[in-house]
């Protein structure tokens, strides 16, 4: 662990895990979460913010089961988590005693890239090392290892020292003929378009993609349901987030004759609005680091290659085509719309985001989990810095509060604000305890409208009318936060909200701000 830089463990232990935690060496931090979904959510945010693999320690099958919802997000965001779980004593697993993890390697499928349980105790170090490289090689993602708890008392193998200097080196570069194919298509396009996925931000390809867009003067869209920020949303070339439906994507890209998708699936739809994938005359090229994304794309030409290297190579090719001329940065950026003023202490969500935009520093990282207000978030915020936006990649609720804790632990140099709906907050509410215990200075902003806003929107789309289970009234987040040790206050005006945000950012521990909001649609 120490050799590989795994210096932080996020966990919720049970009896099977105690031998692993015994005599933990200096230099390793253990971060306790009160529920396994929160544990994985914190680790997910931490790993995304650091860009490095992170170790998670769960309890056997039951703890792993509690974490599965959070694993859906980590799977879809390609987050490199190494998830470990304790197994019963090796000699007793067959008769399935209490707390045995039956068929452990199959338990997390298909949410993990790879899973295993060592056939003998001496294989534990090698298998953990394999889990790390599996998580970080190629298209990244979570892995899972189940370890019988009596294995930790065994002597290591004579050859284990060979593991420590081991490295896996990969280079995913497109051959010149394929780069020429993409560059030629873009360079000759009448109206090129770029669709940038969240992986652009995850692998640090933001600057190269921005320069590529400016060279081409391309329309820039963010791929549907983004979980990171691949492009500044106030840049004059930014056209918005693509709708998550066949009809919406076709309409948005209708004017583009060549579209290059970088770092996203083609496409990740949500609403069922069937249509032709693209208009006649629109050609689509696709670059991804995930071979499975390339294989399952139903249209376009897919190339499996590194995003940063490919974007930079395309920039170099186009600059050479144009005699070495590089684009000037934009002289002006777009201005967000003005939001309505709060009425009787109830905010339009855009008014909340307007306050955040004007109050929080420009480098603030936002962890957002409020589906019904997300459209307003993109319309009203000014996000320019890489690593400024995190969202549950699979739509699995419970990410926002814990991921914000993980992001702040990973990036103590940046302010972190969590914007979470009152419906979503309850899924990961125990993250407040961890934030309080470890003095993690996150500003938690709870948008309270008393209902599952996204479900109300979908009920209209699907024509279901009023159905049970759409409202969540009567939750006192101020009392809940204080009960977990987090100072909390409500804001009824824009001035009060701004002052509470300023105080929260300056604090040396967490703060929760409750804001009543009107119901809006995604």
N, C-alpha and C positions, 0 to 999 in steps of 0.2 A: 504493500500500500504506500509506504513512504517513498519508495523508489519511483513509483508511478505518479506521485503527486496527489494521492488520495488522502488528503489531510483532514477531511470533514466527513463524518458519518451521520446521516439522517436516519433516525430509527424510532421504533416502538417495540421494546423487547418483550419476549416471553421466556418461559423456562428453557426452551431449546436453545436460546441465543446467549444465555449467560456465560457458558464456557468460552464463547468467542470474545465476549467483552471483558473477560477476566484478564487482569494485568495489561490493559491497553497501554501501549507505550506513549511516552511524552511526544508531543507534536501532532497528536490526532485529536480533533475536537468532535465531541458527540453532541448532536442537536436532537433533543427529544420532542416528538410530537405526540399529541394525545389520541390521535386516530391515524390509521395507516394511510388513508387517503390524503390527509394533511401532510404526512411524512413524505410521500412521493411528490405531492404538489410543491413542497418546499425544495426538495431536491431537484425537481424539474426546473423551477425558476433559477436555482443556484447554478445548475449545469449550463442552462442557456446563457446566463449572464457571464459566466466565466469562459464558456466555450470548451470546458474541460470535463472529462468523465467524473461522475460523482457516485459514491457508494451509499446504498440504501440497505438497511438491515430490518427485516420483517420477521414476524412470528409464524413459522410453519404455514400450513394451508389456510388457516382462518385469517391470519394477518395478511397473507397474500391476497385472499379473496376480498378483504376490505379495501385493498389498494387497487383493485382492477379498474375501477372507474377512472382513477387518476392515471393509470398506465395507458389508457386509451389516448389521453392527451400527449404523454411522452412519446408514444409510438408515432403519432401523426406529426409531431414536431421534430422527429429524428433526434430526440434528446439522448445523449450517451450516458445512461444510468446503468450501473452494475448493481443489480438487486440480489441480495442474498437472503436466504431464509434458513432457519434451523430445522433440522430433521430429527426425528426420534433416534434413540440409540440404534446403531446399524444392525445389531443382531436381532432387534425386535420388530423391524419395519414390516416384515412379511405378514405376521398375524394382525397387522393394523391396530396397534395399541392407540390409546388416547394421544392426540397431538401428532400422529403420524401424517406425513405429507404424501398421500398415495399418488403414484404416477406424477411425481413432482415436475419432471421436465415438460410434461404436457399441460400443466396447470395454467400457465400464462400464455399459451398459444391462442391466437396469432399475434398477441400484443408485444411479444419480445422477438428480437432478431434471432436469438439463439438461447437455448436453455439446457442445463445439464445437472447431473448429480454424479459425483465421482464413484467409480466402482470399487475403489479402495481408498483408505485414508491417505496413503502417500501421494495420491493424485490431486489432493485438494489445492496445493499451491499452483500447480500447473494449470488446473482448470479455472481457478480464479484469474490467473493471468490471461488465459484464453478468453474468458468472459470480457475482460477489459479491451482486448484487441478486437474482439467481435463487435463490441459497442462502438468502437472508434474508427474501424477500417471500412472503407467504402461508404455507402450511405449509412450514417450513424443511427443508433437507436438503442433502446434498453435491452439488457440481457439478464438472465436469471440463473442463479446457482443455489441448489439445495444441499446443505452440508449436515450429515449426521453429527450430533453434538459431541459424541465421544471421539470423533476424529481429531478434535483439537488437542487431545492429550497424547497423540502419537508423535514419534520422532519424524522429522522431515527427512526426505530422501537425500542421498549423497550428492545427486546431481542438481539439487534445487538451486545451487548458487549460479548455475548457468542461466536461470530465468532473469536475474537482476539486470544484466547489461543488454537483454534482448530488445530489439526494435523491429517494427514493421514499417516499411517505407513504401509509399505508393505515389504514383504520378499519373493522374487522369488527364492527359492532354489529347486534344483532337489532332489527327494527322493534317498536314497542310491542305490536302485536297478538300477536306470537309470544312476547314476554316474558310477556304476560298468560296465554297458553295454558299455558306451562310453570309459571309461578307458581301459576296456578289449579289445575292438576293436582296439584302438590305440596302446596299448602295444604289441599286437600280430601281428601288421601289418608288412609286409615285407618292405614296403616303404610308411610310412605315409605322408600325406600332410595336411597342414593347409591353409585354405582360411580365411583371416581376413578382416572383414568389417570395415567401418568407425566408426560404433558405438563403437568399441573397444576403440578408442581414445576419443570419446564423453563421455563415462562413466568412463574413467580412468583405463581400464583393460590392458593397454599396458604392464606393467611389468610382470603380471601373464602370458599373452600370449607369451611373449618373453621367459620366463622360461620354459613354456610348450613346445615351439618349440625346445629349446636347449636340454631339457630332451629327446625328441623323435628323435632329429636329423632330423626333418621333413623338407620337402620342404615347404617354406612359400610363398604363393601368396597373393596379395591384391585383394579383390573382384573387379569386373569390375566397372569402372567409380567411383573411390573413391572420397569422398569429405573431408576426414580427413586422417591422417597418423597413421595407427595402428601398424606399424612395421618399424624399421630403414631400409632405402633402401640400405644401404651399408653393412648390416649384411651378413655374408657368407652364411646363409641359405635362404636369400631373392632371389626369383626367378623372381619377376617382378609383374606387374599388369596384371591380367587375361584379355584376349581379351573379348570384349563385344559381343560375338556371340556364338551360339551353337557349331559351328565347332571349333572356337578358344578355347573354354573352354574344349571341349572333347580332343583336341590335347594336350593342356597344362597338363591336369591331367591324361593323358594316362598311365604314368608309376606308378601312385599311386594306391595301392590296397584299402586303407582306407583314406577318406578325411573328415576332420572336418571343417565345415563352422561356424565361430563365428561372429555374429554381422552384418550379411548382408542377403539380400534376396537370394534365390536360383532360378535362377540367374537373375541379371538385365541386359538383353541383349539390344543391340542397333542396330548393323548391322544385317540385315536379311541374315544369312548364315545357313540354316537349316541343322540339322544333328541329329544323336542319341545323347541324352543328355550326356551319359558317355560311355566309352568303357566297354565291358564285363570284369568282374573281379574288377571293381572299385565300392566300396560301399561308400555311402555318408551319413554322420551324420550332423545335423544342429541344432545350438543353437541360439535362438533369443529372445529378450525381446518383440517383436511385435507379438501378436497372429495372426494378419492378414498375416504377412509374412509367418508364419508357415502354415496357412490354404491354401494359394494360391501356395505354392511350388509344382511343378509338379512331383518331385521325391525326394527320400531320406527319412530319419527318422528325424522329427523335434521335438525339445524339447523347450518349452517356459520357460525360466528361466533367472535370472540375469547373465550377462556376466562375471562380475568380480568374483562373488561368484563361478560360475561354473568353470571358468578357474583356480582359485586358488584351488578349491576342486580337480580338475583333476591333478594339480601339486602335491598336497599332496598325492593323491592316488598312483601316479607313483613313487614318492620319496619313499613311504613306500614299494612298490613292489621291489624297487631296494636297499633295506637295508639302506635307509637314504642318499644315494649318490645324491648330487646335481651337475648340470653341471657347468663347468668352463666357464667364459665369453670367447668370441672368442679372440684369440691372434692377429688375423689380420682381417682387414675389406677390402672389395673389393675397387678397385681404379676406379674412373670414367674415361671414355675415354677422350682423348684429342680432343678438338673441333678445326675446321679450323680457321685460323686467319681471321679477317675482311678484306674485299677487297673493296677499294674505299669507305670506310665508311659504308659498308653494312655488317652486322653480320650474320653468321649462328646462329640460336637461341641457340644452344649449347654453343657458345662462350659467349653469354650474361650470361648464367647460370654458366659458368665456372668463370666469373668475380664475380658474386654474391657469389658463393661458397667460393672464395678466399678472399672476401672483407667483407661481412656481418658477424657479430658474429654468432657463432654456434647456439645460442638460438633464432635466428631470426624466426619470424612467417611469412610465405609466404601466401598471398592470391592470387590465380592464376585464371585467366580467359582468357586463350589463347589456344583454343582447338587444333589448328593445330600444336602447339609447345609443347603440354603437354607430348608427348612421350619423347622428348628431355629433358624436365624438369626432369622427373624421371631418365633418364639415366645419367645426368650430375650433379645433386645435391647430397649433402650429408646431409640427414635429419635424425637426431637421437632423437631429443627431442619431447616428446608429445606436441600436440598443435602447430606443426610447419607448418601445411598445411591445407588450407581451399579452397574449390572449390564449384561452384554452383551445388547443389546435383541433381537438375532436369535437368541441362543443360540450365536453363533459363538465358539468358544474362542480364547484368545489376547488377550482384552480386559483381563483383570484387572491383570496386572503393568504393562503400558504405560499403561493408563488412569490408574492410581494415580499414576504419574509426572506425567502431564498435569494431573491434578486438583491435585496439590501445587504444580506450577509456577504454576497459575492462582490458587490460594488459599494463599499462603504463611502466611496468618494462622490457618489451621485445621490441626489434626493430621489426618493421613491414614493410615489403616490399610487395607492390602490383605489380604483373606481369600481365599486361592486354594487349590484342591485340587491334589494332586500330579499328577493327569492333565492338568488345565488349564494348570498352570504351564509346562510344556514348550513350549507353543505360542508363548509370548511371553517366554521366559527371557532373551533378550538385552536386555530392558528394564533388567535389573539393571546392565548396563554403563553405560547412559545415566544411571541414577540415581547411580552411583558417580562418573562423570566430571563431572557437573554438580552434585554434592553436594546431591541432592534428598532431604530427610529424610522418607522414607516408611518405615513399619514393615510389612514383608512377612511375613505369617503363612501358612506353608504347612501345610495339613492333609494329613497323609500317611497314607493307608490302603492304598497299594499296588495300587489297582484303580480302574477307571472305575465309581464307585458308581452313577451315574445309569443307565449301560448295564445294570448288574446288575439294577436295579429294573425297567427296561424288558424285560429278558429274561424276568422273571417275568410281567409284564403280557401280553407277546406269546406266552408259552408256548414260547419257543425253547429253553429249557434252557441248558446250558453250551455256549458257542460260543467260537471262538478270538478272541484280541485283547482280552480284558476286563481283564487284569492288567498293571500296570506296576511290577514289583518292582525292587529294586536301584539306585534313584536316590539319590545322596548330594547333597542340596541344599545342605548346609553347604559341601562342597568346591566345588560349582559356584558358589555365591555368592561365596566367597572368591576364586575364580579370576577373577571379574569385578570384584573390588575392594570387595565388600560384606561387612562384618562379619556373622558368622552364629553362632547357637548353637541348641541343642535344649533344649526344656523338658520335664521329666518329671513335674513337680508343678504344681499351681495357683499355689503361691507363686513358683516359678521363672518361670512364664509371666508372672505379674503384674510381677515385677521386670524381666524382659526387655522387656516392653511399655513400662514406665515409662522405662527407659533409652533405648529406641528413640525415644520421643516427645521426649525431652530432647536427643537427639543432633543434630548439625549435618549429618548425612548419612544415607544409608539403612542399615537394619538388617533382617536376615532372621532369623525365628524358625521353627524346624521343630517341629511338634507331631504326634506319632503319634495317630491317631484310629481309633475303631472304625467299622465300616461301618454307615451308616444310609441311609434312603430319603428322597427329596425330600418 
